[in-house]
Structure formats: structure tokens, C-alpha cells
């Protein structure tokens, strides 16, 4: 592969946005999520909800989170 093409491929993959984890469709609402871990700030749970039907929908959420601490071995 030519260096020019290799650079193009690597630059396009580096520009890809973070992907969401698809969890399925519930009552016509497509649910996806991802975790954002900004430096020196609390982690953020980002939700992506998409209405897959033509009708208006109301959404109610219950979140159950389980935290497992991270350990670093040196």
C-alpha cells in the first residue's frame, strides 16, 4: 500500500467518533449507550434514544448501576 493511501486510511479511522453500545428496541424506542470518562471529572453515562415509529412516545427510565472499583497494580 502506498504511504499516501496508508495515511488516508489511518486519518479516517482516527476521526471516527465514539461508538454506542446497542441494547435493542423496547416499545418502539431504540436504546444505545456509552460511557464517557473525561480526565479529572466524574464519568458520564450517555444515552441515545431513537423513536423507530411515527407516533409520539413518552419515555420513563429506571437506572440500576453497579460500581466495581478499579485497582492498579504496580
MORA-V461621 format. One line per field, one symbol per residue. phi: phi as a letter, one per 20 degrees, with the letter a starting at -180 (. if undefined). burial: b if it has 16 or more other ideal C-beta (glycine too) atoms within 10 Angstrom, else e. Layout:
phi=???
burial=???
//
This chain:
phi=.fgfffffffffffefffeeefdodclndedcbbeddffmbffceddcdcfedeefcdccdcdddcdcfedded
burial=eeeeeeeeeeeeeeeeeeeeeeeeeeeeeebeeeeeeeeeeeeeeeeeeeeeeeeeeeeeeeeeeeeeeeeeee
//
